[in-house]
Amino acid sequence: MRAYRGHVFKFEEHLQRMADGAAELGIPLPLDPPSIADAVRETLDANQV
């Protein structure tokens, strides 16, 4: 994913595609999409991206 000034390009689309792909393959995600979004935002902030 590309991030510009603290924002991931097409972030919601990335999360939805990941969740859909995992569900289709029967792979449980360790976190729900909103929690993943929070973790990504925290990582961007911590790295000043």
PDB file as gemmi writes it, atoms N, CA and C in Angstrom:
CRYST1    1.000    1.000    1.000  90.00  90.00  90.00 P 1                      
ATOM      1  N   MET A   1       0.839  -1.166   0.000  1.00  0.00           N  
ATOM      2  CA  MET A   1       0.000   0.000   0.000  1.00  0.00           C  
ATOM      3  C   MET A   1       0.888   1.234   0.000  1.00  0.00           C  
ATOM      4  N   ARG A   2       0.470   2.218  -0.736  1.00  0.00           N  
ATOM      5  CA  ARG A   2       1.197   3.481  -0.771  1.00  0.00           C  
ATOM      6  C   ARG A   2       0.537   4.469   0.189  1.00  0.00           C  
ATOM      7  N   ALA A   3       1.383   5.192   0.894  1.00  0.00           N  
ATOM      8  CA  ALA A   3       0.881   6.202   1.828  1.00  0.00           C  
ATOM      9  C   ALA A   3       1.450   7.555   1.445  1.00  0.00           C  
ATOM     10  N   TYR A   4       0.593   8.548   1.438  1.00  0.00           N  
ATOM     11  CA  TYR A   4       0.980   9.914   1.130  1.00  0.00           C  
ATOM     12  C   TYR A   4       0.469  10.827   2.226  1.00  0.00           C  
ATOM     13  N   ARG A   5       1.384  11.527   2.869  1.00  0.00           N  
ATOM     14  CA  ARG A   5       1.022  12.489   3.917  1.00  0.00           C  
ATOM     15  C   ARG A   5       0.077  11.890   4.961  1.00  0.00           C  
ATOM     16  N   GLY A   6       0.399  10.683   5.385  1.00  0.00           N  
ATOM     17  CA  GLY A   6      -0.377  10.051   6.440  1.00  0.00           C  
ATOM     18  C   GLY A   6      -1.643   9.347   6.001  1.00  0.00           C  
ATOM     19  N   HIS A   7      -1.866   9.267   4.698  1.00  0.00           N  
ATOM     20  CA  HIS A   7      -3.072   8.618   4.183  1.00  0.00           C  
ATOM     21  C   HIS A   7      -2.679   7.526   3.197  1.00  0.00           C  
ATOM     22  N   VAL A   8      -3.268   6.355   3.369  1.00  0.00           N  
ATOM     23  CA  VAL A   8      -3.008   5.247   2.452  1.00  0.00           C  
ATOM     24  C   VAL A   8      -3.910   5.406   1.238  1.00  0.00           C  
ATOM     25  N   PHE A   9      -3.307   5.319   0.063  1.00  0.00           N  
ATOM     26  CA  PHE A   9      -4.038   5.440  -1.196  1.00  0.00           C  
ATOM     27  C   PHE A   9      -5.044   4.298  -1.318  1.00  0.00           C  
ATOM     28  N   LYS A  10      -6.297   4.641  -1.518  1.00  0.00           N  
ATOM     29  CA  LYS A  10      -7.397   3.676  -1.658  1.00  0.00           C  
ATOM     30  C   LYS A  10      -7.437   2.676  -0.498  1.00  0.00           C  
ATOM     31  N   PHE A  11      -7.302   3.204   0.696  1.00  0.00           N  
ATOM     32  CA  PHE A  11      -7.210   2.391   1.910  1.00  0.00           C  
ATOM     33  C   PHE A  11      -8.423   1.493   2.114  1.00  0.00           C  
ATOM     34  N   GLU A  12      -9.607   2.046   2.003  1.00  0.00           N  
ATOM     35  CA  GLU A  12     -10.823   1.252   2.228  1.00  0.00           C  
ATOM     36  C   GLU A  12     -10.922   0.110   1.217  1.00  0.00           C  
ATOM     37  N   GLU A  13     -10.548   0.386  -0.040  1.00  0.00           N  
ATOM     38  CA  GLU A  13     -10.581  -0.652  -1.062  1.00  0.00           C  
ATOM     39  C   GLU A  13      -9.590  -1.773  -0.737  1.00  0.00           C  
ATOM     40  N   HIS A  14      -8.399  -1.413  -0.258  1.00  0.00           N  
ATOM     41  CA  HIS A  14      -7.409  -2.415   0.133  1.00  0.00           C  
ATOM     42  C   HIS A  14      -7.955  -3.308   1.251  1.00  0.00           C  
ATOM     43  N   LEU A  15      -8.527  -2.677   2.271  1.00  0.00           N  
ATOM     44  CA  LEU A  15      -9.054  -3.452   3.399  1.00  0.00           C  
ATOM     45  C   LEU A  15     -10.180  -4.383   2.965  1.00  0.00           C  
ATOM     46  N   GLN A  16     -11.066  -3.878   2.129  1.00  0.00           N  
ATOM     47  CA  GLN A  16     -12.188  -4.697   1.668  1.00  0.00           C  
ATOM     48  C   GLN A  16     -11.697  -5.870   0.834  1.00  0.00           C  
ATOM     49  N   ARG A  17     -10.751  -5.610  -0.057  1.00  0.00           N  
ATOM     50  CA  ARG A  17     -10.208  -6.674  -0.903  1.00  0.00           C  
ATOM     51  C   ARG A  17      -9.513  -7.744  -0.057  1.00  0.00           C  
ATOM     52  N   MET A  18      -8.768  -7.304   0.968  1.00  0.00           N  
ATOM     53  CA  MET A  18      -8.091  -8.248   1.849  1.00  0.00           C  
ATOM     54  C   MET A  18      -9.111  -9.107   2.603  1.00  0.00           C  
ATOM     55  N   ALA A  19     -10.136  -8.478   3.161  1.00  0.00           N  
ATOM     56  CA  ALA A  19     -11.161  -9.207   3.910  1.00  0.00           C  
ATOM     57  C   ALA A  19     -11.917 -10.174   3.004  1.00  0.00           C  
ATOM     58  N   ASP A  20     -12.261  -9.723   1.806  1.00  0.00           N  
ATOM     59  CA  ASP A  20     -12.978 -10.590   0.864  1.00  0.00           C  
ATOM     60  C   ASP A  20     -12.119 -11.779   0.441  1.00  0.00           C  
ATOM     61  N   GLY A  21     -10.849 -11.515   0.138  1.00  0.00           N  
ATOM     62  CA  GLY A  21      -9.951 -12.588  -0.279  1.00  0.00           C  
ATOM     63  C   GLY A  21      -9.732 -13.605   0.827  1.00  0.00           C  
ATOM     64  N   ALA A  22      -9.545 -13.127   2.038  1.00  0.00           N  
ATOM     65  CA  ALA A  22      -9.349 -14.034   3.174  1.00  0.00           C  
ATOM     66  C   ALA A  22     -10.594 -14.893   3.390  1.00  0.00           C  
ATOM     67  N   ALA A  23     -11.765 -14.282   3.305  1.00  0.00           N  
ATOM     68  CA  ALA A  23     -13.011 -15.030   3.491  1.00  0.00           C  
ATOM     69  C   ALA A  23     -13.180 -16.091   2.405  1.00  0.00           C  
ATOM     70  N   GLU A  24     -12.869 -15.721   1.174  1.00  0.00           N  
ATOM     71  CA  GLU A  24     -13.011 -16.665   0.066  1.00  0.00           C  
ATOM     72  C   GLU A  24     -12.069 -17.861   0.221  1.00  0.00           C  
ATOM     73  N   LEU A  25     -10.892 -17.615   0.777  1.00  0.00           N  
ATOM     74  CA  LEU A  25      -9.918 -18.689   0.974  1.00  0.00           C  
ATOM     75  C   LEU A  25     -10.083 -19.412   2.307  1.00  0.00           C  
ATOM     76  N   GLY A  26     -11.023 -18.932   3.130  1.00  0.00           N  
ATOM     77  CA  GLY A  26     -11.248 -19.553   4.431  1.00  0.00           C  
ATOM     78  C   GLY A  26     -10.163 -19.244   5.445  1.00  0.00           C  
ATOM     79  N   ILE A  27      -9.508 -18.104   5.264  1.00  0.00           N  
ATOM     80  CA  ILE A  27      -8.438 -17.700   6.174  1.00  0.00           C  
ATOM     81  C   ILE A  27      -9.008 -16.700   7.177  1.00  0.00           C  
ATOM     82  N   PRO A  28      -9.021 -17.052   8.448  1.00  0.00           N  
ATOM     83  CA  PRO A  28      -9.532 -16.097   9.438  1.00  0.00           C  
ATOM     84  C   PRO A  28      -8.525 -14.959   9.645  1.00  0.00           C  
ATOM     85  N   LEU A  29      -9.028 -13.743   9.678  1.00  0.00           N  
ATOM     86  CA  LEU A  29      -8.168 -12.599   9.973  1.00  0.00           C  
ATOM     87  C   LEU A  29      -8.025 -12.478  11.488  1.00  0.00           C  
ATOM     88  N   PRO A  30      -6.829 -12.166  11.971  1.00  0.00           N  
ATOM     89  CA  PRO A  30      -6.634 -12.062  13.417  1.00  0.00           C  
ATOM     90  C   PRO A  30      -7.346 -10.849  14.024  1.00  0.00           C  
ATOM     91  N   LEU A  31      -7.652  -9.865  13.180  1.00  0.00           N  
ATOM     92  CA  LEU A  31      -8.351  -8.653  13.623  1.00  0.00           C  
ATOM     93  C   LEU A  31      -9.458  -8.340  12.633  1.00  0.00           C  
ATOM     94  N   ASP A  32     -10.459  -7.598  13.079  1.00  0.00           N  
ATOM     95  CA  ASP A  32     -11.487  -7.150  12.150  1.00  0.00           C  
ATOM     96  C   ASP A  32     -10.943  -5.949  11.362  1.00  0.00           C  
ATOM     97  N   PRO A  33     -11.523  -5.647  10.186  1.00  0.00           N  
ATOM     98  CA  PRO A  33     -10.999  -4.557   9.360  1.00  0.00           C  
ATOM     99  C   PRO A  33     -10.852  -3.206  10.080  1.00  0.00           C  
ATOM    100  N   PRO A  34     -11.795  -2.788  10.940  1.00  0.00           N  
ATOM    101  CA  PRO A  34     -11.570  -1.514  11.643  1.00  0.00           C  
ATOM    102  C   PRO A  34     -10.337  -1.544  12.556  1.00  0.00           C  
ATOM    103  N   SER A  35     -10.075  -2.684  13.182  1.00  0.00           N  
ATOM    104  CA  SER A  35      -8.887  -2.799  14.036  1.00  0.00           C  
ATOM    105  C   SER A  35      -7.613  -2.786  13.200  1.00  0.00           C  
ATOM    106  N   ILE A  36      -7.664  -3.408  12.034  1.00  0.00           N  
ATOM    107  CA  ILE A  36      -6.515  -3.373  11.128  1.00  0.00           C  
ATOM    108  C   ILE A  36      -6.268  -1.939  10.680  1.00  0.00           C  
ATOM    109  N   ALA A  37      -7.332  -1.219  10.359  1.00  0.00           N  
ATOM    110  CA  ALA A  37      -7.200   0.182   9.951  1.00  0.00           C  
ATOM    111  C   ALA A  37      -6.555   1.005  11.059  1.00  0.00           C  
ATOM    112  N   ASP A  38      -6.970   0.790  12.284  1.00  0.00           N  
ATOM    113  CA  ASP A  38      -6.368   1.510  13.417  1.00  0.00           C  
ATOM    114  C   ASP A  38      -4.880   1.203  13.531  1.00  0.00           C  
ATOM    115  N   ALA A  39      -4.514  -0.065  13.377  1.00  0.00           N  
ATOM    116  CA  ALA A  39      -3.107  -0.460  13.481  1.00  0.00           C  
ATOM    117  C   ALA A  39      -2.275   0.170  12.365  1.00  0.00           C  
ATOM    118  N   VAL A  40      -2.823   0.226  11.174  1.00  0.00           N  
ATOM    119  CA  VAL A  40      -2.105   0.853  10.056  1.00  0.00           C  
ATOM    120  C   VAL A  40      -1.916   2.341  10.329  1.00  0.00           C  
ATOM    121  N   ARG A  41      -2.953   2.998  10.809  1.00  0.00           N  
ATOM    122  CA  ARG A  41      -2.838   4.439  11.102  1.00  0.00           C  
ATOM    123  C   ARG A  41      -1.823   4.699  12.214  1.00  0.00           C  
ATOM    124  N   GLU A  42      -1.823   3.862  13.230  1.00  0.00           N  
ATOM    125  CA  GLU A  42      -0.839   4.002  14.315  1.00  0.00           C  
ATOM    126  C   GLU A  42       0.581   3.813  13.782  1.00  0.00           C  
ATOM    127  N   THR A  43       0.748   2.857  12.876  1.00  0.00           N  
ATOM    128  CA  THR A  43       2.066   2.612  12.285  1.00  0.00           C  
ATOM    129  C   THR A  43       2.514   3.803  11.448  1.00  0.00           C  
ATOM    130  N   LEU A  44       1.596   4.368  10.667  1.00  0.00           N  
ATOM    131  CA  LEU A  44       1.933   5.557   9.882  1.00  0.00           C  
ATOM    132  C   LEU A  44       2.347   6.707  10.791  1.00  0.00           C  
ATOM    133  N   ASP A  45       1.596   6.923  11.853  1.00  0.00           N  
ATOM    134  CA  ASP A  45       1.922   7.995  12.800  1.00  0.00           C  
ATOM    135  C   ASP A  45       3.279   7.763  13.454  1.00  0.00           C  
ATOM    136  N   ALA A  46       3.533   6.538  13.882  1.00  0.00           N  
ATOM    137  CA  ALA A  46       4.787   6.220  14.565  1.00  0.00           C  
ATOM    138  C   ALA A  46       5.993   6.421  13.654  1.00  0.00           C  
ATOM    139  N   ASN A  47       5.783   6.205  12.353  1.00  0.00           N  
ATOM    140  CA  ASN A  47       6.871   6.348  11.390  1.00  0.00           C  
ATOM    141  C   ASN A  47       6.848   7.692  10.673  1.00  0.00           C  
ATOM    142  N   GLN A  48       5.962   8.562  11.107  1.00  0.00           N  
ATOM    143  CA  GLN A  48       5.824   9.910  10.546  1.00  0.00           C  
ATOM    144  C   GLN A  48       5.682   9.889   9.021  1.00  0.00           C  
ATOM    145  N   VAL A  49       4.822   8.992   8.560  1.00  0.00           N  
ATOM    146  CA  VAL A  49       4.569   8.881   7.117  1.00  0.00           C  
ATOM    147  C   VAL A  49       3.375   9.731   6.772  1.00  0.00           C  
TER     148      VAL A  49                                                      
END                                                                             
